[in-house]
């Protein structure tokens, strides 16, 4: 293998590794976002963040036995 072939092979390998790193970074970002989303769903909202129940909400809660 001469120097030109060696250089081409090394550059090709470097490009393949860069492509794999980009794919892994995208997957890592997706998984982090998914974990954050699941974690946020598990948290209970603060009651002070919700508006006070209106007349309609109270009626629905009374009829269907729902509570917040």
N, CA, C and O atoms as a GROMACS GRO file, in nm:
protein
  272
    1UNK      N    1   0.086  -0.116   0.000
    1UNK     CA    2   0.000   0.000   0.000
    1UNK      C    3   0.092   0.124   0.000
    1UNK      O    4   0.179   0.139   0.086
    2UNK      N    5   0.070   0.211  -0.097
    2UNK     CA    6   0.152   0.332  -0.102
    2UNK      C    7   0.091   0.441  -0.015
    2UNK      O    8  -0.017   0.423   0.043
    3UNK      N    9   0.158   0.552  -0.006
    3UNK     CA   10   0.114   0.661   0.082
    3UNK      C   11  -0.022   0.717   0.042
    3UNK      O   12  -0.103   0.747   0.130
    4UNK      N   13  -0.050   0.731  -0.086
    4UNK     CA   14  -0.177   0.786  -0.133
    4UNK      C   15  -0.294   0.695  -0.093
    4UNK      O   16  -0.397   0.743  -0.047
    5UNK      N   17  -0.276   0.566  -0.110
    5UNK     CA   18  -0.381   0.471  -0.072
    5UNK      C   19  -0.403   0.472   0.079
    5UNK      O   20  -0.517   0.466   0.126
    6UNK      N   21  -0.295   0.481   0.153
    6UNK     CA   22  -0.304   0.485   0.298
    6UNK      C   23  -0.378   0.610   0.345
    6UNK      O   24  -0.463   0.602   0.434
    7UNK      N   25  -0.346   0.724   0.287
    7UNK     CA   26  -0.414   0.849   0.322
    7UNK      C   27  -0.563   0.840   0.289
    7UNK      O   28  -0.646   0.882   0.370
    8UNK      N   29  -0.597   0.787   0.173
    8UNK     CA   30  -0.738   0.773   0.134
    8UNK      C   31  -0.813   0.680   0.229
    8UNK      O   32  -0.927   0.708   0.267
    9UNK      N   33  -0.749   0.572   0.266
    9UNK     CA   34  -0.811   0.476   0.359
    9UNK      C   35  -0.834   0.540   0.496
    9UNK      O   36  -0.940   0.524   0.556
   10UNK      N   37  -0.735   0.612   0.543
   10UNK     CA   38  -0.748   0.677   0.673
   10UNK      C   39  -0.857   0.785   0.672
   10UNK      O   40  -0.934   0.796   0.767
   11UNK      N   41  -0.865   0.862   0.565
   11UNK     CA   42  -0.970   0.965   0.555
   11UNK      C   43  -1.108   0.903   0.546
   11UNK      O   44  -1.203   0.953   0.606
   12UNK      N   45  -1.118   0.794   0.472
   12UNK     CA   46  -1.247   0.724   0.460
   12UNK      C   47  -1.291   0.674   0.598
   12UNK      O   48  -1.406   0.690   0.637
   13UNK      N   49  -1.199   0.614   0.670
   13UNK     CA   50  -1.228   0.564   0.806
   13UNK      C   51  -1.270   0.678   0.898
   13UNK      O   52  -1.363   0.663   0.977
   14UNK      N   53  -1.202   0.792   0.888
   14UNK     CA   54  -1.236   0.908   0.971
   14UNK      C   55  -1.377   0.959   0.939
   14UNK      O   56  -1.452   0.994   1.030
   15UNK      N   57  -1.413   0.962   0.811
   15UNK     CA   58  -1.549   1.006   0.773
   15UNK      C   59  -1.654   0.910   0.827
   15UNK      O   60  -1.760   0.953   0.872
   16UNK      N   61  -1.626   0.781   0.822
   16UNK     CA   62  -1.721   0.682   0.874
   16UNK      C   63  -1.739   0.698   1.025
   16UNK      O   64  -1.851   0.688   1.076
   17UNK      N   65  -1.631   0.723   1.095
   17UNK     CA   66  -1.639   0.743   1.240
   17UNK      C   67  -1.718   0.870   1.272
   17UNK      O   68  -1.799   0.871   1.365
   18UNK      N   69  -1.695   0.977   1.197
   18UNK     CA   70  -1.770   1.102   1.218
   18UNK      C   71  -1.918   1.080   1.196
   18UNK      O   72  -2.000   1.134   1.271
   19UNK      N   73  -1.955   1.003   1.093
   19UNK     CA   74  -2.096   0.974   1.066
   19UNK      C   75  -2.157   0.896   1.182
   19UNK      O   76  -2.270   0.924   1.223
   20UNK      N   77  -2.083   0.798   1.234
   20UNK     CA   78  -2.133   0.720   1.348
   20UNK      C   79  -2.150   0.808   1.471
   20UNK      O   80  -2.247   0.793   1.545
   21UNK      N   81  -2.057   0.899   1.494
   21UNK     CA   82  -2.067   0.989   1.608
   21UNK      C   83  -2.191   1.078   1.598
   21UNK      O   84  -2.258   1.102   1.697
   22UNK      N   85  -2.220   1.126   1.478
   22UNK     CA   86  -2.339   1.209   1.459
   22UNK      C   87  -2.465   1.130   1.488
   22UNK      O   88  -2.557   1.180   1.552
   23UNK      N   89  -2.470   1.004   1.441
   23UNK     CA   90  -2.587   0.919   1.468
   23UNK      C   91  -2.602   0.893   1.618
   23UNK      O   92  -2.712   0.898   1.672
   24UNK      N   93  -2.490   0.865   1.683
   24UNK     CA   94  -2.494   0.839   1.828
   24UNK      C   95  -2.535   0.963   1.905
   24UNK      O   96  -2.608   0.953   2.004
   25UNK      N   97  -2.489   1.080   1.863
   25UNK     CA   98  -2.526   1.204   1.930
   25UNK      C   99  -2.676   1.231   1.914
   25UNK      O  100  -2.742   1.272   2.009
   26UNK      N  101  -2.728   1.207   1.794
   26UNK     CA  102  -2.872   1.226   1.772
   26UNK      C  103  -2.952   1.130   1.858
   26UNK      O  104  -3.054   1.168   1.916
   27UNK      N  105  -2.909   1.006   1.867
   27UNK     CA  106  -2.978   0.907   1.950
   27UNK      C  107  -2.970   0.946   2.098
   27UNK      O  108  -3.069   0.933   2.171
   28UNK      N  109  -2.855   0.992   2.141
   28UNK     CA  110  -2.837   1.035   2.279
   28UNK      C  111  -2.930   1.153   2.312
   28UNK      O  112  -2.994   1.154   2.417
   29UNK      N  113  -2.937   1.250   2.222
   29UNK     CA  114  -3.026   1.364   2.243
   29UNK      C  115  -3.172   1.320   2.252
   29UNK      O  116  -3.247   1.369   2.336
   30UNK      N  117  -3.211   1.227   2.165
   30UNK     CA  118  -3.348   1.176   2.166
   30UNK      C  119  -3.379   1.106   2.298
   30UNK      O  120  -3.484   1.129   2.358
   31UNK      N  121  -3.288   1.021   2.343
   31UNK     CA  122  -3.310   0.947   2.468
   31UNK      C  123  -3.315   1.039   2.589
   31UNK      O  124  -3.395   1.019   2.680
   32UNK      N  125  -3.229   1.142   2.590
   32UNK     CA  126  -3.233   1.239   2.700
   32UNK      C  127  -3.367   1.312   2.702
   32UNK      O  128  -3.427   1.332   2.808
   33UNK      N  129  -3.414   1.352   2.584
   33UNK     CA  130  -3.543   1.419   2.576
   33UNK      C  131  -3.656   1.330   2.623
   33UNK      O  132  -3.747   1.374   2.693
   34UNK      N  133  -3.651   1.204   2.583
   34UNK     CA  134  -3.753   1.107   2.625
   34UNK      C  135  -3.752   1.089   2.776
   34UNK      O  136  -3.857   1.083   2.840
   35UNK      N  137  -3.633   1.079   2.834
   35UNK     CA  138  -3.620   1.064   2.980
   35UNK      C  139  -3.675   1.188   3.050
   35UNK      O  140  -3.744   1.177   3.151
   36UNK      N  141  -3.644   1.306   2.998
   36UNK     CA  142  -3.696   1.429   3.058
   36UNK      C  143  -3.848   1.435   3.050
   36UNK      O  144  -3.915   1.478   3.145
   37UNK      N  145  -3.903   1.391   2.937
   37UNK     CA  146  -4.048   1.391   2.919
   37UNK      C  147  -4.115   1.295   3.018
   37UNK      O  148  -4.215   1.330   3.079
   38UNK      N  149  -4.059   1.177   3.033
   38UNK     CA  150  -4.116   1.079   3.126
   38UNK      C  151  -4.106   1.130   3.269
   38UNK      O  152  -4.198   1.114   3.348
   39UNK      N  153  -3.994   1.190   3.302
   39UNK     CA  154  -3.975   1.245   3.435
   39UNK      C  155  -4.074   1.358   3.463
   39UNK      O  156  -4.128   1.368   3.573
   40UNK      N  157  -4.099   1.442   3.364
   40UNK     CA  158  -4.193   1.553   3.381
   40UNK      C  159  -4.336   1.502   3.398
   40UNK      O  160  -4.413   1.562   3.473
   41UNK      N  161  -4.371   1.393   3.331
   41UNK     CA  162  -4.504   1.336   3.346
   41UNK      C  163  -4.524   1.279   3.486
   41UNK      O  164  -4.636   1.278   3.537
   42UNK      N  165  -4.418   1.233   3.548
   42UNK     CA  166  -4.427   1.173   3.681
   42UNK      C  167  -4.443   1.275   3.791
   42UNK      O  168  -4.491   1.243   3.900
   43UNK      N  169  -4.405   1.398   3.765
   43UNK     CA  170  -4.417   1.502   3.867
   43UNK      C  171  -4.562   1.544   3.882
   43UNK      O  172  -4.635   1.557   3.784
   44UNK      N  173  -4.601   1.566   4.004
   44UNK     CA  174  -4.737   1.615   4.028
   44UNK      C  175  -4.736   1.767   4.014
   44UNK      O  176  -4.649   1.835   4.067
   45UNK      N  177  -4.834   1.819   3.941
   45UNK     CA  178  -4.840   1.964   3.926
   45UNK      C  179  -4.877   2.032   4.058
   45UNK      O  180  -4.954   1.977   4.137
   46UNK      N  181  -4.823   2.148   4.080
   46UNK     CA  182  -4.857   2.224   4.200
   46UNK      C  183  -5.001   2.272   4.189
   46UNK      O  184  -5.042   2.321   4.083
   47UNK      N  185  -5.079   2.260   4.296
   47UNK     CA  186  -5.218   2.305   4.290
   47UNK      C  187  -5.228   2.455   4.264
   47UNK      O  188  -5.328   2.501   4.209
   48UNK      N  189  -5.127   2.530   4.302
   48UNK     CA  190  -5.134   2.673   4.280
   48UNK      C  191  -5.113   2.710   4.133
   48UNK      O  192  -5.143   2.822   4.093
   49UNK      N  193  -5.062   2.615   4.052
   49UNK     CA  194  -5.044   2.639   3.909
   49UNK      C  195  -5.176   2.628   3.832
   49UNK      O  196  -5.190   2.686   3.724
   50UNK      N  197  -5.270   2.554   3.887
   50UNK     CA  198  -5.399   2.535   3.820
   50UNK      C  199  -5.496   2.644   3.862
   50UNK      O  200  -5.495   2.689   3.976
   51UNK      N  201  -5.581   2.687   3.769
   51UNK     CA  202  -5.681   2.786   3.805
   51UNK      C  203  -5.786   2.724   3.898
   51UNK      O  204  -5.804   2.602   3.896
   52UNK      N  205  -5.852   2.803   3.978
   52UNK     CA  206  -5.956   2.747   4.065
   52UNK      C  207  -6.068   2.689   3.980
   52UNK      O  208  -6.098   2.740   3.872
   53UNK      N  209  -6.129   2.581   4.028
   53UNK     CA  210  -6.233   2.517   3.948
   53UNK      C  211  -6.354   2.610   3.929
   53UNK      O  212  -6.399   2.677   4.022
   54UNK      N  213  -6.404   2.611   3.808
   54UNK     CA  214  -6.521   2.692   3.779
   54UNK      C  215  -6.647   2.612   3.803
   54UNK      O  216  -6.643   2.497   3.846
   55UNK      N  217  -6.760   2.675   3.774
   55UNK     CA  218  -6.890   2.609   3.793
   55UNK      C  219  -6.899   2.481   3.712
   55UNK      O  220  -6.942   2.377   3.762
   56UNK      N  221  -6.859   2.490   3.585
   56UNK     CA  222  -6.869   2.374   3.497
   56UNK      C  223  -6.784   2.259   3.547
   56UNK      O  224  -6.829   2.145   3.548
   57UNK      N  225  -6.662   2.288   3.591
   57UNK     CA  226  -6.572   2.184   3.641
   57UNK      C  227  -6.631   2.118   3.765
   57UNK      O  228  -6.622   1.996   3.782
   58UNK      N  229  -6.691   2.198   3.853
   58UNK     CA  230  -6.752   2.143   3.974
   58UNK      C  231  -6.867   2.050   3.940
   58UNK      O  232  -6.883   1.945   4.002
   59UNK      N  233  -6.948   2.087   3.840
   59UNK     CA  234  -7.061   2.003   3.798
   59UNK      C  235  -7.010   1.871   3.740
   59UNK      O  236  -7.061   1.764   3.774
   60UNK      N  237  -6.909   1.879   3.653
   60UNK     CA  238  -6.853   1.758   3.592
   60UNK      C  239  -6.795   1.668   3.700
   60UNK      O  240  -6.815   1.546   3.697
   61UNK      N  241  -6.724   1.726   3.796
   61UNK     CA  242  -6.668   1.647   3.904
   61UNK      C  243  -6.777   1.578   3.986
   61UNK      O  244  -6.763   1.463   4.026
   62UNK      N  245  -6.884   1.651   4.010
   62UNK     CA  246  -6.993   1.594   4.090
   62UNK      C  247  -7.064   1.480   4.015
   62UNK      O  248  -7.097   1.378   4.075
   63UNK      N  249  -7.087   1.498   3.884
   63UNK     CA  250  -7.159   1.398   3.806
   63UNK      C  251  -7.073   1.273   3.785
   63UNK      O  252  -7.120   1.161   3.805
   64UNK      N  253  -6.948   1.292   3.746
   64UNK     CA  254  -6.862   1.180   3.708
   64UNK      C  255  -6.769   1.134   3.820
   64UNK      O  256  -6.695   1.038   3.802
   65UNK      N  257  -6.771   1.200   3.931
   65UNK     CA  258  -6.689   1.160   4.044
   65UNK      C  259  -6.541   1.184   4.023
   65UNK      O  260  -6.457   1.120   4.087
   66UNK      N  261  -6.509   1.275   3.933
   66UNK     CA  262  -6.369   1.307   3.908
   66UNK      C  263  -6.319   1.404   4.013
   66UNK      O  264  -6.396   1.483   4.069
   67UNK      N  265  -6.192   1.398   4.038
   67UNK     CA  266  -6.133   1.497   4.125
   67UNK      C  267  -5.993   1.527   4.077
   67UNK      O  268  -5.928   1.442   4.017
   68UNK      N  269  -5.948   1.646   4.103
   68UNK     CA  270  -5.813   1.685   4.059
   68UNK      C  271  -5.724   1.701   4.178
   68UNK      O  272  -5.606   1.733   4.163
   0.00000   0.00000   0.00000
